[in-house]
Amino acid sequence: MVRARSYEHGGLVWFKSSYSGSRGDDCVEGAVTEQSVCVTDSKDVTRPHFAGGREEWSRFVGFAARA
């Protein structure tokens, strides 16, 4: 995920992926803390964000890259 823009919400600094749609219709956003990586779908603000440990996130990204 390449960082395109960022803003603060709920104590986290969120950034929109540069791979997200330019019209805002396919938006994945992320935030990084000392212990975790958080991901949210900004189109559906009724759902909470997903948070996983940094090691788990690295494994997920590796898996997704091979898929």
C-alpha positions in Angstrom: 0.0 0.0 0.0 1.5 3.3 -1.0 0.6 6.3 1.1 -1.2 9.0 -0.8 -2.8 11.3 1.8 -3.3 11.2 5.5 -5.6 12.5 8.2 -6.2 11.8 11.9 -9.3 10.1 13.3 -9.8 8.2 16.5 -6.3 8.8 17.7 -4.8 7.1 14.6 -3.2 8.7 11.5 -5.0 7.1 8.5 -3.7 7.1 5.0 -5.5 6.3 1.8 -3.9 3.8 -0.5 -2.7 5.3 -3.8 -4.2 2.1 -5.4 -7.7 3.1 -4.3 -10.1 4.5 -6.8 -9.6 8.1 -7.8 -13.3 8.8 -7.4 -13.4 7.5 -3.8 -15.4 4.5 -4.8 -12.8 1.8 -3.9 -11.1 3.2 -0.9 -8.9 1.2 1.4 -7.2 3.1 4.2 -4.6 2.1 6.7 -3.0 3.3 10.0 0.2 2.0 11.6 0.8 1.8 15.4 3.7 0.6 17.3 2.1 -2.9 17.6 -0.3 -3.2 14.8 -1.5 -2.3 11.3 -5.1 -1.2 10.9 -7.2 -1.3 7.8 -10.6 0.1 7.0 -13.0 0.5 4.2 -13.9 4.2 4.2 -17.1 3.5 2.1 -18.6 1.7 5.1 -18.0 3.7 8.2 -20.5 1.6 10.2 -18.0 -1.2 10.4 -15.0 -1.1 12.7 -11.4 -1.2 11.4 -9.4 -4.5 11.2 -6.2 -4.5 13.3 -3.5 -7.2 13.1 0.0 -7.5 14.5 2.9 -6.3 12.3 4.1 -9.9 11.9 0.7 -11.1 10.9 0.3 -8.2 8.4 3.7 -9.1 6.8 2.5 -12.7 6.3 -0.8 -11.5 4.8 1.0 -9.2 2.4 3.4 -11.9 1.4 0.5 -14.3 0.8 -1.5 -11.8 -1.2 1.6 -11.0 -3.4 1.9 -14.7 -4.3 -1.8 -15.2 -5.0 
